[in-house]
Amino acid sequence: MKSNQLLYLSQKDVLAVGLTMAEIIDALTVAFQEKGKGLTEMPPKPGIHPGGGDNFIHAMPAYIPALKSAGVKWVSGFPENYQRGLPYITGLLILNDPESGIPLSVMDCIWITAMRTGAATALSARYLARPESSVVGVLGCGVQGQTNVEALNVLFPLEKVMAYDVNDEAAKRYVEEISTRFDLEAVAVAKPRDAVTGCDIVVTAGPILKEPHATIQAGWLDGGAFASLVDFDSYWHADAMQETTKFCTDDTQQLLHYKDVGYFKKIPPIHADLGELATGQKPGRETPNEKTMAANLGLALDDMAVAPLIFRKAIEKDIGTWLPL
Ligand SMILES: NC(=O)c1ccc[n+]([C@@H]2O[C@H](COP(=O)([O-])OP(=O)(O)OC[C@H]3O[C@@H](n4cnc5c(N)ncnc54)[C@H](O)[C@@H]3O)[C@@H](O)[C@H]2O)c1
């Protein structure tokens, strides 16, 4: 650390640090245990909506004393950005020194957002999926489709990925990448149902919509399966969600807030949040045959669990650019 300077970490720098998914899952485990014990601070994320529609820019602050982490992510999601050749999710994260409040680092947050969301799915799955789960269905073969499988592959004996995307080319590219990167069998399927029925874990990662397209019907998800709703309830018919015995989230208050503003209109009662699962205050899966679900919203806590690890490794490896404060 240098006095009166902060470390700027570009997208390339953050990648070069080489943090592993296993390290990220470990950090999130601690963060959610701390949340379950009430030892974290994380106000609901305020946002602005330039241009209207589904565009957003959110401020996501969190403080995790046990991880000596304090800071904020300023992240935007502009669904039409693909038409400009720009990423949907972009943004920056500021990491502060929790003792003095001084900014330590400004870093790009695209990679962190992609990785921590996959890690949150895997962490939920640790409590809610069958440990022997080996077949994953992915609907929406983009960034989240990749990182969710990467994270699940750390905790589960995965063998096969069934991949569906509205864009055939995206599904084809995805199965090539997945089978190369992770030594898994990956199959592009033509119908959404083929990425649900027969799968132990299902990840839906298409666009987030206030009015769900509700493609996945009651009876598609097998008994004993776990589903991660990365794109909220957009993919799920209300009757299909009602079949689950445990509908979970990462933060109940924030989910209720989303409900107030028009999302999650037809979800079942919330069984537990990830802090309650991580501390054992609420049970995870109790029988091999129950259907379970997690709708993780993505929390500042996830980001602030990861950011100090990146900062410390960047210093160790002499990565990044020091800028005057
Ligand atoms: N919950 C969280 O914590 C969290 C965090 C980050 C992103 N997200 C959400 O995850 C979703 C995916 O993000 P991403 O970065 O992977 O986006 P991306 O643009 O990289 O990929 C999205 C993919 O979904 C496909 N798609 C679109 N509509 C579909 C449909 N109906 N069925 C199947 N595939 C469809 C697209 O062709 C594309 O391949 C977004 O909705 C994003 O808002 C959630």
The ligand as a Gaussian input file, in Angstrom:
#p B3LYP/6-31G(d) Opt

LIG

0 1
 N      -28.668000     -12.257000     -10.308000
 C      -27.462000     -11.754000     -10.464000
 O      -26.687000     -11.647000      -9.529000
 C      -27.003000     -11.366000     -11.833000
 C      -25.706000     -10.869000     -12.006000
 C      -25.275000     -10.568000     -13.306000
 C      -26.143000     -10.756000     -14.374000
 N      -27.420000     -11.215000     -14.134000
 C      -28.364000     -11.430000     -15.213000
 O      -28.011000     -12.625000     -15.890000
 C      -28.518000     -12.558000     -17.204000
 C      -27.461000     -13.009000     -18.170000
 O      -26.364000     -12.108000     -18.130000
 P      -25.098000     -12.321000     -19.059000
 O      -24.053000     -11.373000     -18.608000
 O      -24.790000     -13.788000     -19.117000
 O      -25.701000     -11.847000     -20.463000
 P      -25.189000     -12.234000     -21.915000
 O      -25.698000     -11.170000     -22.807000
 O      -23.729000     -12.558000     -21.890000
 O      -25.944000     -13.608000     -22.247000
 C      -27.323000     -13.739000     -22.336000
 C      -27.634000     -14.906000     -23.295000
 O      -29.032000     -15.219000     -23.188000
 C      -29.533000     -15.477000     -24.494000
 N      -30.981000     -15.341000     -24.434000
 C      -31.748000     -14.232000     -24.579000
 N      -33.053000     -14.548000     -24.394000
 C      -33.094000     -15.892000     -24.113000
 C      -34.124000     -16.820000     -23.832000
 N      -35.404000     -16.453000     -23.755000
 N      -33.781000     -18.105000     -23.635000
 C      -32.502000     -18.518000     -23.707000
 N      -31.488000     -17.691000     -23.975000
 C      -31.781000     -16.391000     -24.162000
 C      -28.780000     -14.523000     -25.391000
 O      -28.809000     -14.976000     -26.745000
 C      -27.362000     -14.592000     -24.770000
 O      -26.611000     -15.635000     -25.346000
 C      -28.977000     -11.121000     -17.407000
 O      -30.378000     -11.094000     -17.273000
 C      -28.339000     -10.367000     -16.277000
 O      -29.104000      -9.254000     -15.866000
 C      -27.846000     -11.528000     -12.898000

